[in-house]
Amino acid sequence: MQDKAMQGMSRARLERVEQFLDATYVASGKLPGALVQVWRRGEVVLNSVLGMADRERQTPLAEDSIFRIYSMTKPITSVAIMMLVEECKIALDDPVSKYIPSWENLGVYAGGYMESFQTRPAKRQMLVVDLLRHTSGLTYGFQQNSNVDAAYRKLKIADRTTEGTTLDDMVEQLSKLPLEFSPGEAWNYSVSTDVLGYLVGKVSGMPFETFVKQRILDPLGMVDTAFHVPEDKISRFCACYAVGVLGSKVVSQDRPTLQDDPRTSPYLKPPTLVSGGGGLVSTAADYLRFSRMLLQGGELDGVRLLGPKTLALMTANHLPGGQDIPRLSRSMFSEATYDGVGFGLGFATTVTPASTLMPGSAGDFFWGGAASTFFWVDPQEDLIGVFLTQLLPSSAFPVRRQLRTLVYSAITEPGPAARGRGA
C-alpha cells in the first residue's frame, strides 16, 4: 500500500511519533503525558495528545491543557526587547548600566563567599546583547558550580515563590553580587532574560507583564498564555512531576489546588516577581501561534511584531568568535548540549548540522523549558515542532533529540532551500 503524504511528509512515519512517545514514555510511566504538534507548509500535520494531565486525579491530557513552559518564556521576552530595539528605545550595544546605574562597576568573582566576596574589575561593561545571548557573567542558583551560584540560591534570586520580591528587588540584589566572568568571555545559562524583562519595563514605561500582554500575547491571539492561571482555567492546568532521587519513580511536584488538595501552586495568583526567564504558562495552540510568527519573519495573520531582518539577526549565531555553546560554555546546565549549536538573541541556533549528529537544518532555532517542554522552528523546511509535557528536570530523558529524529525522518519532500544543500 502506498504511503500517503501530507505537506511533503509521510503519514505512516508521522504516526511513528505518537507510537514511540506512547510506548517509550507515557505507557511506561516516564512521562505523565505528552502533547506534540508539527506544522509544515501551512497546516498542522501531526496533533498527538497522550496520557494524563494529572495522574492522581486521572485527568486526561487535552489539546487545550495549560502547561508551565518555564524557559520557553525566554524567546517571548527576547521578542519584547527586540521590538523596543526596532523602535530605537534601546540598542544591543548599550551598556546595561545605562538603564541600571548601580551595575556600572560590577566586579568579577576572584574568591571568597557571599559575606566576603573578593572581586577584580571586569574587562568591559555588560551590554544588552550579553543578556540576550547569555554572555553577561550572570548565573542561575541551580547551577551549583560556584560560590556565586550558592549566593544566588541563598538570596533566592529570580525565585517567583518568594512572597513580595519584585524585579526591582532582584536587580538590587544582583548589584551586590560579583559576575562569574567578564561579559563576553563565556556562555553561562543565567537570569539574564529576567533582567531583560526588567529592561522592557524600564524602557517601555509600562510593567513588563503589561507590555507582553498588550504588545505580544493579545495581538497574536495567545489567549491562554499568562504569568498565572486564572480561576476559571484551573481545571485545564496540568500537574507537574519530577524524577525522584537517583532516577527513582516520578513523583508529584506541583499540582493545581482543588477542593481535595490543600496545597497551593504558585501559579494560581499573579506573581510579585514576573519572570521573563521562566514565568509563563501556555498551551500548544498558543505557542504554535508564537512559533508561526517567528517562522514567517515576525508576522502572523496581518499582525507584525518584528521585521524579517530583525528575525534574521536574532537567529544568527552571536557567540563570540562564532563558537558553539559546548566550546564557550561554563554552564553546568543548558537546554541545548549539542556540538554545532550556537546561540542567537533569545534561542539556540544550529550552525553546523553535521556536528549535532541529528537531522536538521542550518539556521533552525529552538529552546526548551525545565519541565521537558521544547519547540523548534526550521525555516528551510517550513517546519515547526511544539512538544509539551510536565516533568522536571528536562535532562531526565533524551526525548527532544528522539522527537526531532522522528519528525525529520517523516519528511519525503525537502524544502526548496534544503533540497540543493543537503542540510
C-alpha positions in Angstrom: 0.0 0.0 0.0 1.3 3.4 -1.0 2.2 5.7 1.9 0.0 8.8 1.9 1.9 12.1 2.1 0.8 15.3 4.0 2.5 18.5 3.1 5.6 16.6 1.9 5.6 14.3 5.0 4.9 10.6 5.3 1.7 9.9 7.2 2.9 6.5 8.3 6.2 7.9 9.6 4.4 10.7 11.4 2.3 8.1 13.2 5.6 6.7 14.5 6.0 9.8 16.6 2.8 9.1 18.6 3.6 5.3 18.8 7.1 6.0 20.0 6.1 8.5 22.6 3.3 6.4 23.9 5.3 3.1 24.1 8.6 4.6 25.4 7.4 7.4 27.7 3.7 7.6 28.5 2.7 3.9 28.8 5.9 3.2 30.7 5.2 5.9 33.2 8.3 8.0 32.4 6.2 11.0 31.4 2.7 11.7 32.8 1.5 12.8 29.4 2.8 14.3 26.1 1.4 16.7 23.5 3.1 17.2 20.2 2.1 19.4 17.3 4.0 19.5 14.0 3.3 22.3 11.5 4.5 22.2 7.9 3.7 24.2 4.8 0.8 26.0 6.3 -1.0 23.3 8.3 -0.8 21.0 11.4 0.3 17.6 10.1 0.5 15.9 13.5 -1.5 16.6 16.6 -1.0 14.0 19.2 -2.3 14.1 22.8 -1.3 11.3 25.1 -1.6 10.4 28.8 -2.7 12.4 31.8 -2.7 16.0 32.8 -2.9 14.8 36.5 -2.2 11.2 37.3 -3.5 11.2 40.8 -6.9 12.6 39.7 -6.9 10.6 36.5 -7.5 13.8 34.5 -6.7 13.1 30.8 -4.4 15.4 28.9 -6.4 17.6 26.5 -5.5 19.7 23.5 -6.2 22.9 25.5 -4.3 21.8 28.6 -2.2 24.5 30.2 1.5 23.9 30.9 4.3 25.6 32.7 6.6 26.4 29.9 9.4 27.7 32.1 12.4 28.8 29.8 10.2 28.8 26.7 9.3 32.1 28.2 12.7 33.4 27.2 12.0 33.7 23.4 8.9 35.8 24.2 10.8 38.1 26.4 13.6 38.4 23.8 11.0 39.3 21.1 9.7 42.0 23.5 13.2 43.6 23.9 13.8 43.4 20.2 10.6 45.2 19.5 12.0 48.1 21.6 15.3 47.8 19.7 13.4 48.3 16.4 11.8 51.4 17.9 15.3 52.7 18.9 14.3 52.9 22.5 17.3 50.6 23.4 20.3 49.3 21.5 22.1 46.0 21.6 25.4 47.6 22.3 24.1 49.9 25.1 25.8 49.2 28.4 23.3 47.7 30.8 24.4 50.3 33.4 22.8 52.9 31.2 19.5 51.6 32.5 20.8 50.1 35.8 23.3 52.7 37.1 24.1 50.5 40.2 25.6 47.9 37.8 28.3 50.2 36.3 31.1 48.8 38.4 30.1 45.1 38.8 33.2 43.1 39.7 34.2 39.6 38.6 34.5 36.8 41.3 38.0 36.3 42.5 37.5 34.4 45.7 35.6 34.1 49.0 32.0 33.6 50.0 28.8 35.7 49.9 29.7 37.6 53.1 33.3 38.3 51.9 33.5 38.1 48.1 36.7 39.2 46.6 36.4 40.7 43.1 38.5 42.0 40.2 37.5 44.6 37.7 35.6 43.4 34.6 37.4 43.7 31.3 34.4 45.6 29.9 30.9 46.5 30.8 28.0 44.2 30.3 26.0 45.1 27.1 22.3 44.4 26.3 23.4 41.9 23.7 25.2 39.9 26.5 21.9 39.5 28.3 20.2 38.1 25.1 23.0 35.6 24.3 23.9 34.6 28.0 27.4 36.0 27.9 26.6 38.5 30.7 28.6 36.8 33.5 25.3 36.3 35.5 24.3 32.8 36.6 21.5 30.6 38.0 21.4 29.4 41.6 20.6 25.8 40.4 23.9 25.6 38.5 25.7 24.6 41.8 29.0 25.3 40.1 30.5 28.1 42.2 30.2 30.2 45.3 28.4 32.8 43.2 25.7 30.2 42.4 25.5 29.5 46.1 24.8 33.1 46.8 22.0 33.2 44.2 20.5 30.2 46.0 20.7 31.8 49.4 19.1 35.0 48.2 16.6 33.1 46.1 17.4 35.2 43.0 14.6 35.1 40.5 12.5 32.8 42.6 8.9 33.5 41.9 7.7 31.7 45.0 9.3 34.3 47.3 6.5 36.5 48.5 6.9 40.2 48.0 10.1 40.1 45.8 9.9 42.1 42.7 12.0 42.6 39.6 13.4 45.8 41.2 14.4 43.8 44.2 16.1 41.2 42.1 18.1 43.9 40.2 19.1 45.4 43.5 20.3 42.0 44.9 22.3 41.4 41.8 24.1 44.7 42.1 25.7 43.4 45.3 27.0 40.1 43.8 30.0 39.5 41.6 29.9 38.2 38.0 31.1 34.8 37.2 33.3 36.2 34.4 33.9 39.3 32.4 31.0 39.9 30.0 31.6 38.3 26.6 34.2 35.8 27.8 32.0 32.8 28.1 28.4 31.4 27.8 26.6 30.7 31.0 22.8 30.0 31.3 21.5 32.6 33.7 18.9 35.0 34.9 19.9 37.3 32.1 16.4 37.1 30.5 14.8 38.1 33.8 17.0 41.2 33.6 15.7 41.8 30.1 12.2 41.7 31.5 13.2 44.5 33.9 14.6 46.5 31.0 11.4 46.1 29.0 9.5 47.7 31.8 12.1 50.4 32.3 12.3 51.4 28.6 8.7 51.0 27.6 7.3 52.8 30.6 4.8 50.1 31.5 5.1 47.0 33.6 6.8 44.1 31.9 3.8 41.8 32.1 1.6 44.6 30.7 3.9 45.0 27.7 4.0 41.3 27.0 0.2 41.1 27.1 -0.6 44.2 25.1 2.1 44.0 22.5 2.6 40.3 22.0 0.0 37.9 23.5 -3.2 39.8 22.7 -2.2 40.8 19.1 -1.2 37.1 18.4 -4.4 35.8 20.0 -2.4 33.8 22.6 -5.5 33.7 24.9 -4.2 31.1 27.4 -0.7 32.4 27.9 0.0 34.4 31.1 2.1 34.7 34.2 -0.5 32.9 36.2 -3.6 30.6 35.8 -6.9 32.4 36.4 -9.5 30.6 38.5 -11.8 29.8 35.5 -8.9 27.8 33.9 -7.5 25.9 36.8 -9.3 22.7 35.7 -7.1 22.8 32.5 -3.9 23.3 34.4 -1.6 20.3 34.3 0.1 18.8 37.4 3.9 18.9 37.3 6.1 16.0 38.2 9.8 15.4 39.0 12.1 12.4 38.7 13.0 11.2 42.2 16.5 10.9 43.7 18.9 8.8 41.5 16.3 8.4 38.8 13.7 6.7 41.0 10.0 6.9 40.3 8.3 10.1 39.1 6.7 12.0 41.9 4.2 14.8 42.1 5.9 18.2 42.2 3.2 20.9 41.8 -0.5 20.3 41.4 -3.3 22.8 41.0 -5.3 23.4 44.1 -8.8 21.9 44.1 -11.1 21.0 47.0 -9.5 17.7 47.6 -5.9 19.1 47.7 -4.9 21.8 50.2 -1.6 22.5 48.6 -1.3 25.8 46.7 0.5 26.1 43.4 2.5 29.4 43.0 0.9 29.7 39.5 -2.6 30.3 40.8 -2.1 34.0 41.5 -0.2 36.8 39.9 3.5 36.7 41.0 5.2 39.7 42.5 8.4 38.8 40.6 7.4 38.5 37.0 9.9 36.2 35.4 10.8 36.8 31.8 13.2 33.9 32.1 10.6 31.3 33.1 7.3 32.5 34.4 4.7 31.9 31.7 2.1 29.2 31.3 0.8 28.4 27.8 -0.9 25.9 25.6 0.2 24.1 22.4 -2.1 26.2 20.3 -0.8 29.5 21.7 2.9 28.6 21.4 2.3 27.4 17.9 1.0 30.8 17.0 4.1 32.4 18.5 6.3 30.0 16.6 4.4 30.7 13.3 5.1 34.4 13.8 8.8 33.6 14.1 8.7 31.3 11.0 7.0 34.0 9.0 9.6 36.6 9.8 7.8 38.4 12.5 4.2 38.5 11.2 1.1 36.4 11.7 -2.4 36.9 10.3 -1.8 40.5 9.5 -0.1 41.3 12.8 3.5 42.3 12.6 5.6 42.3 15.7 9.1 42.4 14.2 10.6 42.9 10.8 12.2 39.9 8.9 15.7 41.5 9.1 15.4 41.7 12.9 14.4 38.0 13.0 17.3 37.1 10.8 19.6 39.0 13.3 18.0 37.1 16.2 18.5 33.7 14.6 22.2 34.2 13.7 24.9 32.8 16.0 26.0 35.7 18.2 28.5 33.8 20.3 32.0 35.5 20.3 34.3 34.1 17.6 31.4 32.2 16.0 31.9 29.4 18.6 29.2 26.9 19.5 27.7 26.5 23.0 29.8 23.5 24.2 33.1 25.2 23.4 32.2 28.5 25.1 30.1 27.3 28.0 31.0 27.4 31.6 27.5 26.3 32.5 26.6 23.1 34.4 23.2 23.1 32.6 21.8 24.2 29.3 18.6 23.4 27.3 20.9 22.7 24.4 24.0 20.5 24.8 24.9 19.6 21.2 28.0 20.3 19.3 27.3 22.5 16.3 24.8 24.7 18.1 25.3 28.4 18.7 23.2 31.0 20.4 21.3 33.9 18.9 19.3 36.6 20.5 16.9 34.5 22.6 17.3 31.0 21.5 19.8 28.4 20.3 20.5 28.1 16.5 22.0 25.2 14.5 25.3 26.4 12.9 26.7 23.0 11.7 24.0 20.4 11.3 26.6 17.5 10.9 28.2 18.3 14.2 24.9 17.8 16.1 24.6 14.2 14.8 20.9 14.8 14.3 18.8 15.6 11.3 18.1 19.3 11.0 19.0 22.4 9.0 21.5 25.1 9.3 19.6 28.1 10.8 16.9 26.1 12.6 16.4 27.6 16.1 14.9 26.3 19.3 14.8 26.2 23.0 13.1 24.2 25.8 11.8 24.5 29.4 12.7 23.0 32.7 9.7 20.6 32.7 10.9 19.0 29.4 8.9 21.2 27.1 10.5 22.0 23.7 10.0 23.9 20.4 11.9 24.3 17.2 11.4 26.3 14.0 13.1 25.3 10.7 12.7 28.0 8.0 14.5 25.8 5.4 11.8 23.1 5.8 8.9 25.4 6.6 8.6 23.3 9.8 7.6 23.8 13.4 7.6 21.3 16.3 6.0 22.0 19.7 6.3 19.4 22.5 4.7 19.9 25.9 4.8 17.7 29.0 5.4 18.4 32.7 8.5 16.5 34.1 11.4 18.0 35.9 14.3 18.1 35.1 14.4 18.5 31.3 17.7 16.4 31.2 15.9 13.3 32.6 15.3 11.7 29.1 16.6 12.2 25.5 13.0 12.8 24.3 13.8 16.1 22.5 16.5 14.5 20.4 14.3 11.5 19.6 11.4 13.7 18.7 13.5 15.7 16.2 14.8 12.5 14.7 11.4 11.0 14.2 9.9 14.2 12.7 12.7 14.8 10.2 12.6 11.1 9.2 9.0 11.7 8.1 9.9 14.4 5.5 9.6 13.0 2.0 9.9 16.3 0.1 12.7 18.5 1.4 12.1 22.2 1.3 13.5 24.3 -1.6 16.2 25.8 0.5 17.3 22.4 1.8 16.9 20.4 -1.4 20.0 21.8 -3.1 22.2 21.9 0.0 21.5 18.5 1.7 21.2 20.3 5.0 
